[in-house]
Amino acid sequence: MEYGISPLPENPVPAMAYVPYQQLEAVYGVEQGLMAGTIFPVLDKPFYGCGGNKR
């Protein structure tokens, strides 16, 4: 609370997430799923930071 200002709003509103059911037709193997953090290829969205730009 630097300068007496809170980083959060006074009355925050909770968010709602939507995750569709995944089809078991296409799944990663055990090793690849552990590395990716998911067994579903459509959910494999690596985070590169800085929008993927290397400056």
N, C-alpha and C positions, 0 to 999 in steps of 0.2 A: 504494500500500500504506500508506494512512494508518492509524496505530495498529497497524501490523504485521499487518493483516488483509487477506487477498487477496480481491478481488471475485469470483473464480471458485472453485468447489469444488475440493477436492484431486484427485479423480478424476472429471472430467466425462465424461458419457456423450454420444456424438454423437447427433444427431437424425436421423430419417428423414423425408423429405418424399414426399408422393404428389401427383403432378400427372396428372390423367386426360388421355387423348388428346383433342385438340380437333378438332371437326368443322369442315371448311372451308366449311360451308354459309353461315354468317353471319360475315362478316369486315368490319372497318373498311376504309375507303379509306386510301391512303397518308398523306395529311395528318392525318386523324383518328387513325390508328394511331400516328404519330410523336408526336402531342400526348398520347395516352393511355399510350404506352409498351407497347402490345400491339395486335395486329390482331384479337384475339378479344374481343368485347363481354362475354362471361361472365367474363373475367379482369380487366376494367376496374373496379378497386376503388379509387377515389380515397381518399387519406389526408387527413382533415380535422383531425387532432390534437384532443386534449381530447374525444374522443367526438363531435365535431361540434357541441359546445356552445360558443356564444360568450358568454363571461362578461364 
